Amino acid sequence: MKLKPGDTIGILGGGTIGPDVGNGGGAPRPQGPGVFADPDSPAFDVVLNATCAEYADVEALELFANDVDVITYEFENVPAATAMVLAARRPVIPAQKILETTQDRLIEKDFVKKLGIGTADYADVSSAETLRAAITRIGLPAVIKTRRFGYDGKGQAIIRDGDDPEKVWEDLGTKSAILEAFVPFEREILRDRRAQRRR
């Protein structure tokens, strides 16, 4: 869909990415994005239009939808039911089905594999025993990740030779995970947001 001047983007999630969608990461502007998030979200520091509520609060979601023209996500851990409620009132992009796929690492990997896109080898893990079996098949080092609600530095760990799979599984604190083959790389290249803002 095309947005018109003056239209408002509603953003679910209040992390640091959200404000950048509407104002390039700079100071708040009168027609910035509308953000719907939990308390203490960084986005609240730089946006003028903010709704602080739980994602299951249907009344708050309806009021939020009334104030925006289109809705998107700041991250993939927004409940799919939230997207469904909002999609009945405003366009939600990407669609709920895409959100459901991307918020579960195993479902996402299976989807990508069905498209014929190569990925690192991976295995479904649901216990210390299945973790041991996955390590035998994939080898070490490997990366174990929770299937849901994780991101860089949270809900994941590198497993190396000599590590105890039982302890790794216990420390991860989940009932569903995915083990991925480790991909060696020389460097990671990041965009410098501060440099970009100075341009």
C-alpha positions as CSV (number, residue, x, y, z in Angstrom):
1,M,0.0,0.0,0.0
2,K,1.0,3.6,-0.5
3,L,1.2,6.0,2.3
4,K,0.2,9.6,1.8
5,P,1.9,12.6,3.4
6,G,0.6,12.9,6.9
7,D,-0.2,9.2,7.3
8,T,1.0,7.5,10.5
9,I,2.9,4.2,10.7
10,G,1.9,2.1,13.8
11,I,4.8,0.1,15.2
12,L,4.4,-2.9,17.5
13,G,7.4,-3.0,19.8
14,G,9.4,-0.2,21.4
15,G,13.0,-1.2,20.9
16,T,15.6,1.0,19.2
17,I,14.6,0.0,15.6
18,G,11.0,1.3,15.9
19,P,11.8,5.1,16.1
20,D,14.1,4.7,13.1
21,V,11.2,3.7,10.9
22,G,9.5,7.0,11.3
23,N,12.2,9.6,11.9
24,G,15.5,8.2,10.9
25,G,16.6,7.9,14.5
26,G,16.6,11.6,15.0
27,A,14.6,13.8,17.3
28,P,10.8,13.4,17.4
29,R,8.8,15.0,14.7
30,P,5.2,16.0,14.9
31,Q,4.2,13.3,12.4
32,G,6.3,10.5,13.7
33,P,5.3,6.9,14.1
34,G,2.9,5.6,16.7
35,V,4.4,3.0,19.0
36,F,2.6,0.3,20.9
37,A,4.9,-1.4,23.5
38,D,5.4,-2.6,27.0
39,P,6.6,-0.1,29.7
40,D,10.3,1.1,29.7
41,S,10.7,0.8,26.0
42,P,13.6,2.9,24.4
43,A,11.3,4.1,21.7
44,F,9.2,6.2,24.1
45,D,12.2,8.6,24.4
46,V,12.0,9.7,20.8
47,V,8.4,9.3,19.7
48,L,5.5,11.6,20.4
49,N,2.7,9.1,19.9
50,A,3.0,6.1,22.3
51,T,0.6,3.5,23.7
52,C,1.9,1.7,26.7
53,A,-0.1,-1.5,27.2
54,E,0.0,-5.3,27.1
55,Y,-0.2,-6.9,23.7
56,A,-3.3,-8.8,24.9
57,D,-5.2,-5.6,25.8
58,V,-7.8,-5.6,23.0
59,E,-9.3,-2.2,23.9
60,A,-5.8,-0.6,23.8
61,L,-5.1,-2.2,20.5
62,E,-8.4,-0.9,19.0
63,L,-7.6,2.6,20.2
64,F,-4.1,2.3,18.8
65,A,-5.5,1.1,15.4
66,N,-7.8,4.1,15.3
67,D,-4.8,6.5,15.5
68,V,-2.6,4.9,12.7
69,D,-3.0,4.1,9.0
70,V,-0.8,1.0,8.6
71,I,0.9,-1.2,11.2
72,T,4.2,-3.1,11.2
73,Y,6.6,-4.7,13.7
74,E,9.7,-3.6,15.4
75,F,10.6,-7.2,16.2
76,E,9.2,-10.6,15.6
77,N,8.2,-11.5,19.2
78,V,4.8,-9.8,19.0
79,P,2.0,-12.3,19.7
80,A,0.3,-13.4,16.4
81,A,-3.1,-12.9,18.1
82,T,-2.2,-9.2,18.5
83,A,-1.6,-9.0,14.7
84,M,-4.9,-10.7,14.1
85,V,-6.9,-8.2,16.2
86,L,-5.2,-5.3,14.4
87,A,-5.5,-6.7,10.9
88,A,-9.3,-6.6,11.3
89,R,-9.0,-2.8,11.6
90,R,-5.9,-1.7,9.6
91,P,-3.4,-3.2,7.1
92,V,-0.7,-5.1,9.0
93,I,2.5,-5.6,7.1
94,P,4.0,-8.2,7.0
95,A,0.9,-10.4,7.4
96,Q,0.1,-12.4,10.5
97,K,1.2,-15.7,8.8
98,I,4.6,-14.3,8.0
99,L,4.9,-13.2,11.7
100,E,4.0,-16.7,12.8
101,T,6.7,-18.2,10.6
102,T,9.5,-15.8,11.6
103,Q,9.0,-16.0,15.3
104,D,9.8,-19.7,15.5
105,R,13.3,-20.6,14.4
106,L,12.5,-24.2,13.4
107,I,9.4,-23.3,11.4
108,E,11.4,-20.4,9.8
109,K,14.3,-22.7,8.8
110,D,12.0,-25.4,7.4
111,F,10.2,-22.7,5.4
112,V,13.4,-21.4,3.9
113,K,14.6,-24.9,3.2
114,K,11.4,-25.7,1.3
115,L,12.1,-22.6,-0.9
116,G,15.4,-24.2,-1.9
117,I,17.5,-21.7,-0.1
118,G,20.6,-23.1,1.6
119,T,21.1,-22.8,5.4
120,A,23.5,-24.2,8.0
121,D,22.6,-27.7,9.0
122,Y,20.1,-27.8,11.9
123,A,18.1,-30.1,14.1
124,D,15.0,-29.9,16.3
125,V,16.0,-30.3,20.0
126,S,13.5,-30.9,22.8
127,S,15.6,-32.6,25.6
128,A,19.2,-33.3,26.6
129,E,19.0,-36.6,24.9
130,T,17.9,-35.1,21.5
131,L,20.6,-32.5,21.9
132,R,23.2,-35.3,22.2
133,A,21.8,-36.9,19.1
134,A,21.8,-33.6,17.2
135,I,25.5,-33.0,18.2
136,T,26.4,-36.4,16.9
137,R,24.8,-35.6,13.5
138,I,25.8,-32.0,13.1
139,G,29.2,-31.9,15.0
140,L,30.9,-29.3,17.1
141,P,31.2,-26.4,17.4
142,A,27.5,-25.7,17.1
143,V,25.0,-23.1,18.2
144,I,21.9,-23.9,20.2
145,K,19.0,-21.4,20.2
146,T,15.6,-21.3,21.8
147,R,12.9,-21.7,19.1
148,R,11.1,-18.5,20.2
149,F,11.8,-15.3,22.1
150,G,15.5,-15.2,21.5
151,Y,17.9,-12.8,19.8
152,D,21.6,-12.1,19.6
153,G,23.0,-12.7,23.1
154,K,19.7,-14.0,24.5
155,G,18.4,-17.6,24.3
156,Q,21.4,-19.1,22.6
157,A,24.9,-20.5,23.3
158,I,27.8,-21.9,21.4
159,I,28.6,-25.6,22.2
160,R,32.2,-26.6,21.9
161,D,34.2,-29.9,22.4
162,G,34.2,-30.7,26.1
163,D,31.0,-28.9,27.0
164,D,28.4,-31.0,28.8
165,P,25.2,-31.2,26.8
166,E,23.1,-31.8,29.9
167,K,24.4,-28.6,31.5
168,V,24.0,-26.6,28.3
169,W,20.4,-27.8,28.0
170,E,19.6,-26.9,31.6
171,D,21.2,-23.5,31.3
172,L,19.1,-22.7,28.2
173,G,16.0,-23.1,30.2
174,T,13.6,-24.1,27.4
175,K,11.6,-27.1,26.2
176,S,12.1,-26.4,22.5
177,A,15.3,-25.4,20.7
178,I,17.2,-25.7,17.5
179,L,20.8,-26.8,17.1
180,E,22.6,-25.1,14.2
181,A,25.9,-26.0,12.6
182,F,28.5,-23.3,13.4
183,V,29.4,-21.2,10.4
184,P,33.0,-19.8,10.5
185,F,33.4,-16.2,9.2
186,E,36.1,-13.7,9.1
187,R,34.3,-10.6,10.2
188,E,30.8,-9.0,10.7
189,I,30.2,-5.7,9.0
190,L,27.8,-3.3,10.8
191,R,26.4,-0.1,9.6
192,D,27.4,2.8,11.8
193,R,24.0,4.5,12.5
194,R,25.7,7.6,14.0
195,A,27.7,8.1,10.8
196,Q,24.6,7.7,8.7
197,R,22.7,10.3,10.8
198,R,25.5,12.8,10.2
199,R,25.1,12.6,6.4
